[in-house]
């Protein structure tokens, strides 16, 4: 069933687990995510970025989300616009009625303008029963149409949180505590470390669900799979320097108040590795279904691991 995320994220925060916000770009990725959620009977958030909409079309992606929700009437499914920086697009999504949730990312503005923009979007969305995620503190990195340099990035200031939440009335808040978008999240030799003390201060100030963006772990086994037999085709350099957020750090963040964890990069790696392996090991097919089915299976396997990592099974 299609729902907004208010009830499921509030339950997650209260019970110290998190729900995955998994990005979709096509049918196979969405199916892999939904199959994993079905298997574990876990609520799930299907997200489309502005880049995904540019690629696949808002109507097609929304239709995939609605079919997934309709086929799983007892499974809470959220269809969410991820990182809505284009205010016109966010408004279009809200007015379309196709989505159940949106994110407005006005973190690049001053605090006062961020509040003003976010409050207007919240009012528009709430009139239609949709939930809204906002962002306070710019998260660094590049992914899709999101591109924030280290110079532009800023950690979330706990002293601004109470005012921001009170004035905007947002339903969830994405915060910046050291994560980053993209596969290469840190410079060479830098140790991935989240500012958990900052997170604890923020969690003590507000009880709304907190969101962790740029939280892919880039597991070593995924990179091994991606680079399998890379010598003969000469692509061993493909994101060879990727560094993600350690799983132990993600668990600690969830214990301190994170209720939604976004995953995109890990899905892309798993999907690409499966496609690449199929092309390398089976030279006889010309059927795209045979190429994409292993990728769908790889996404399902990954998402099952993420759902368990995020702790849903402990309280379900």
C-alpha positions as CSV (number, residue, x, y, z in Angstrom):
1,X,0.0,0.0,0.0
2,X,1.2,3.5,-0.8
3,X,1.7,5.6,2.3
4,X,3.6,8.7,3.3
5,X,6.5,8.1,5.7
6,X,5.2,9.7,8.8
7,X,4.0,6.7,10.7
8,X,6.7,4.3,9.7
9,X,9.6,6.7,10.3
10,X,8.3,7.8,13.7
11,X,8.0,4.1,14.7
12,X,11.6,3.5,13.5
13,X,13.0,6.4,15.5
14,X,11.2,5.4,18.6
15,X,12.4,1.8,18.3
16,X,15.9,2.6,17.2
17,X,16.0,1.1,13.8
18,X,16.0,2.7,10.4
19,X,14.1,2.3,7.1
20,X,16.0,2.2,3.8
21,X,15.5,4.9,1.2
22,X,16.5,3.1,-1.9
23,X,16.9,4.9,-5.2
24,X,15.3,3.5,-8.4
25,X,16.0,4.3,-12.0
26,X,14.3,1.5,-13.8
27,X,12.0,-1.5,-13.4
28,X,14.6,-4.1,-12.5
29,X,16.1,-2.0,-9.7
30,X,12.6,-1.3,-8.2
31,X,11.7,-5.0,-8.4
32,X,14.9,-6.0,-6.7
33,X,14.1,-3.6,-3.8
34,X,10.5,-4.6,-3.5
35,X,11.3,-8.3,-3.7
36,X,13.7,-7.9,-0.7
37,X,11.1,-5.9,1.2
38,X,8.4,-8.5,0.5
39,X,10.7,-11.3,1.7
40,X,11.5,-9.6,5.0
41,X,8.0,-8.0,5.3
42,X,9.7,-4.7,5.8
43,X,8.4,-1.2,5.0
44,X,10.4,0.4,2.2
45,X,10.9,3.8,0.6
46,X,11.4,3.9,-3.2
47,X,13.2,7.1,-4.1
48,X,13.6,8.9,-7.4
49,X,16.2,11.6,-7.8
50,X,15.9,14.5,-10.1
51,X,18.5,12.7,-12.3
52,X,16.3,9.5,-12.4
53,X,13.3,11.6,-13.4
54,X,15.4,13.2,-16.2
55,X,16.4,9.7,-17.4
56,X,13.2,7.6,-16.9
57,X,10.4,10.2,-16.9
58,X,8.3,11.0,-13.9
59,X,5.2,9.2,-15.3
60,X,7.1,5.9,-15.8
61,X,8.8,5.9,-12.5
62,X,5.6,6.9,-10.6
63,X,3.8,4.1,-12.4
64,X,6.4,1.6,-11.2
65,X,6.0,2.8,-7.6
66,X,2.2,2.6,-7.7
67,X,2.3,-0.9,-9.2
68,X,4.7,-2.0,-6.4
69,X,2.4,-0.6,-3.8
70,X,-0.8,-2.0,-5.4
71,X,0.7,-5.5,-5.5
72,X,1.7,-5.3,-1.9
73,X,-1.4,-4.1,-0.1
74,X,-0.1,-5.0,3.4
75,X,3.4,-3.7,2.9
76,X,4.0,0.0,3.5
77,X,5.6,1.5,0.4
78,X,6.6,5.1,0.2
79,X,7.2,6.8,-3.2
80,X,9.5,9.6,-2.4
81,X,11.2,12.4,-4.4
82,X,14.9,12.5,-3.3
83,X,16.9,15.7,-3.1
84,X,14.4,18.1,-4.7
85,X,16.6,21.1,-5.4
86,X,14.4,22.3,-8.3
87,X,11.5,24.0,-6.6
88,X,9.4,23.9,-9.7
89,X,9.9,20.1,-10.0
90,X,9.0,19.6,-6.3
91,X,5.8,21.6,-6.8
92,X,5.0,19.6,-10.0
93,X,5.5,16.3,-8.1
94,X,3.3,17.5,-5.2
95,X,0.5,18.7,-7.5
96,X,0.6,15.6,-9.6
97,X,-0.6,13.4,-6.7
98,X,1.6,10.5,-7.9
99,X,4.1,10.6,-5.0
100,X,3.4,10.2,-1.3
101,X,6.4,12.1,-0.1
102,X,8.9,14.7,-1.2
103,X,12.2,16.1,-0.2
104,X,12.9,19.8,-0.5
105,X,16.7,20.5,-0.4
106,X,17.2,24.2,0.2
107,X,20.4,23.6,2.2
108,X,22.4,25.7,-0.2
109,X,20.6,28.9,0.9
110,X,21.0,30.9,4.1
111,X,19.1,29.6,7.1
112,X,16.3,32.1,6.7
113,X,15.8,31.4,3.0
114,X,16.0,27.6,3.7
115,X,13.2,28.0,6.2
116,X,11.1,30.1,3.9
117,X,11.4,27.8,0.9
118,X,10.9,24.7,3.0
119,X,7.9,26.0,4.9
120,X,6.2,26.9,1.6
121,X,6.7,23.4,0.2
122,X,5.6,21.8,3.5
123,X,2.3,23.7,3.4
124,X,1.7,22.7,-0.2
125,X,2.5,19.0,0.5
126,X,0.6,18.8,3.8
127,X,-2.6,20.0,2.0
128,X,-2.4,16.9,0.0
129,X,-1.5,14.4,2.7
130,X,2.2,14.1,1.7
131,X,5.2,14.0,4.0
132,X,8.2,16.3,3.6
133,X,11.9,15.7,4.2
134,X,14.0,18.8,4.5
135,X,17.8,19.3,4.8
136,X,19.8,21.5,7.2
137,X,23.5,21.5,6.5
138,X,24.9,20.8,3.0
139,X,26.2,17.3,2.4
140,X,29.2,17.1,0.2
141,X,29.9,14.9,-2.8
142,X,28.5,14.3,-6.3
143,X,25.7,12.0,-7.3
144,X,23.2,12.5,-10.2
145,X,22.4,16.2,-10.2
146,X,23.6,16.8,-6.6
147,X,27.0,18.4,-6.6
148,X,28.3,20.0,-3.4
149,X,32.0,20.7,-3.1
150,X,34.0,20.4,0.2
151,X,34.1,24.2,0.4
152,X,30.3,24.5,0.1
153,X,29.6,21.6,2.5
154,X,28.6,22.4,6.1
155,X,27.8,20.3,9.1
156,X,24.4,20.8,10.6
157,X,24.5,23.3,13.5
158,X,22.5,21.8,16.4
159,X,21.6,25.3,17.6
160,X,19.7,25.9,14.4
161,X,17.7,22.7,14.5
162,X,14.9,23.7,16.9
163,X,14.1,26.9,15.0
164,X,14.2,25.2,11.7
165,X,11.9,22.4,12.6
166,X,9.5,24.6,14.5
167,X,9.1,27.1,11.7
168,X,9.0,24.7,8.7
169,X,7.0,21.9,10.3
170,X,8.9,19.4,8.2
171,X,8.3,15.7,8.9
172,X,11.9,14.5,8.7
173,X,15.3,16.2,8.7
174,X,18.3,15.2,6.6
175,X,21.4,16.2,8.5
176,X,25.1,16.6,7.6
177,X,27.4,14.7,10.1
178,X,30.2,13.5,7.8
179,X,28.6,11.4,5.1
180,X,29.0,12.2,1.4
181,X,27.3,11.5,-1.9
182,X,28.9,9.3,-4.5
183,X,31.3,6.4,-4.5
184,X,34.4,8.3,-3.5
185,X,33.4,9.8,-0.2
186,X,36.8,10.6,1.3
187,X,40.2,11.5,0.1
188,X,42.9,8.9,0.1
189,X,44.1,8.0,3.6
190,X,41.2,9.8,5.3
191,X,39.4,7.7,7.9
192,X,35.6,7.6,7.5
193,X,34.2,8.9,10.8
194,X,30.8,10.3,11.5
195,X,30.3,13.1,14.0
196,X,28.2,11.0,16.4
197,X,28.3,13.6,19.2
198,X,26.8,16.2,16.9
199,X,24.1,13.6,16.0
200,X,23.3,13.0,19.7
201,X,22.9,16.8,20.3
202,X,20.5,17.1,17.3
203,X,18.5,14.1,18.4
204,X,18.1,15.6,21.9
205,X,16.7,18.8,20.4
206,X,14.1,17.3,18.1
207,X,12.1,14.1,18.1
208,X,11.3,14.1,14.3
209,X,12.9,11.3,12.3
210,X,16.5,12.1,11.2
211,X,17.9,11.1,7.8
212,X,21.3,10.0,6.7
213,X,22.2,10.8,3.1
214,X,25.3,9.6,1.3
215,X,25.3,6.5,3.5
216,X,26.4,3.7,1.1
217,X,29.0,1.4,2.6
218,X,30.7,0.4,-0.6
219,X,31.4,-3.1,0.8
220,X,34.7,-4.7,-0.2
221,X,33.0,-7.8,-1.6
222,X,31.0,-5.5,-4.0
223,X,34.2,-4.0,-5.3
224,X,35.8,-7.5,-5.7
225,X,32.7,-8.5,-7.7
226,X,32.9,-5.4,-9.8
227,X,36.6,-5.9,-10.6
228,X,36.4,-9.6,-11.3
229,X,38.2,-10.4,-14.6
230,X,38.9,-6.6,-15.1
231,X,42.4,-7.2,-16.6
232,X,41.4,-8.4,-20.0
233,X,38.9,-5.6,-20.6
234,X,41.0,-2.9,-18.9
235,X,38.6,-1.4,-16.4
236,X,40.3,-2.3,-13.1
237,X,40.3,1.5,-12.4
238,X,36.5,1.6,-12.2
239,X,35.9,3.3,-8.8
240,X,39.0,1.5,-7.5
241,X,39.4,4.3,-4.9
242,X,35.8,4.2,-3.6
243,X,35.4,4.5,0.1
244,X,32.0,4.2,1.9
245,X,30.6,4.6,5.4
246,X,31.6,1.7,7.7
247,X,28.6,-0.4,8.7
248,X,29.6,-0.1,12.4
249,X,29.2,3.7,12.0
250,X,25.8,3.4,10.4
251,X,24.6,1.2,13.3
252,X,25.9,3.7,15.9
253,X,24.1,6.5,14.0
254,X,20.8,4.5,14.0
255,X,21.1,3.9,17.7
256,X,21.5,7.7,18.2
257,X,18.4,8.8,16.2
258,X,18.8,8.1,12.5
259,X,15.5,6.7,11.2
260,X,16.0,6.7,7.4
261,X,19.2,5.7,5.6
262,X,19.6,6.5,1.9
263,X,21.3,4.0,-0.4
264,X,22.1,4.6,-4.0
265,X,25.8,4.0,-4.8
266,X,25.8,0.4,-3.4
267,X,22.8,-0.4,-5.6
268,X,24.6,1.0,-8.6
269,X,27.7,-1.1,-7.9
270,X,25.8,-4.3,-7.4
271,X,23.7,-3.7,-10.5
272,X,26.8,-2.9,-12.7
273,X,28.8,-5.8,-11.3
274,X,26.0,-8.3,-12.1
275,X,25.6,-6.9,-15.7
276,X,29.3,-6.9,-16.3
277,X,29.7,-10.5,-15.0
278,X,26.9,-11.7,-17.3
279,X,28.4,-10.1,-20.3
280,X,31.8,-11.6,-19.5
281,X,30.6,-15.2,-18.9
282,X,27.8,-15.7,-21.4
283,X,28.5,-14.7,-25.0
284,X,25.6,-16.5,-26.6
285,X,22.6,-14.4,-25.6
286,X,21.0,-11.2,-27.1
287,X,18.1,-11.1,-24.8
288,X,18.2,-8.1,-22.5
289,X,16.1,-10.0,-19.9
290,X,19.0,-12.4,-19.5
291,X,21.3,-9.5,-18.9
292,X,19.1,-7.6,-16.4
293,X,17.7,-10.5,-14.4
294,X,21.0,-11.2,-12.6
295,X,21.2,-7.4,-11.8
296,X,17.8,-7.5,-10.3
297,X,18.8,-10.5,-8.2
298,X,21.9,-8.7,-7.1
299,X,19.9,-5.7,-6.0
300,X,17.5,-7.9,-4.0
301,X,20.4,-9.6,-2.2
302,X,22.0,-6.2,-1.4
303,X,18.8,-4.7,-0.1
304,X,18.0,-7.7,2.1
305,X,21.4,-7.1,3.7
306,X,20.7,-3.4,4.2
307,X,17.3,-4.0,5.8
308,X,18.9,-6.4,8.3
309,X,21.8,-4.0,8.9
310,X,19.3,-1.2,9.6
311,X,17.8,-3.3,12.4
312,X,14.2,-3.7,11.2
313,X,14.0,-7.4,12.1
314,X,14.8,-6.7,15.8
315,X,11.4,-5.1,16.4
316,X,9.2,-6.4,13.6
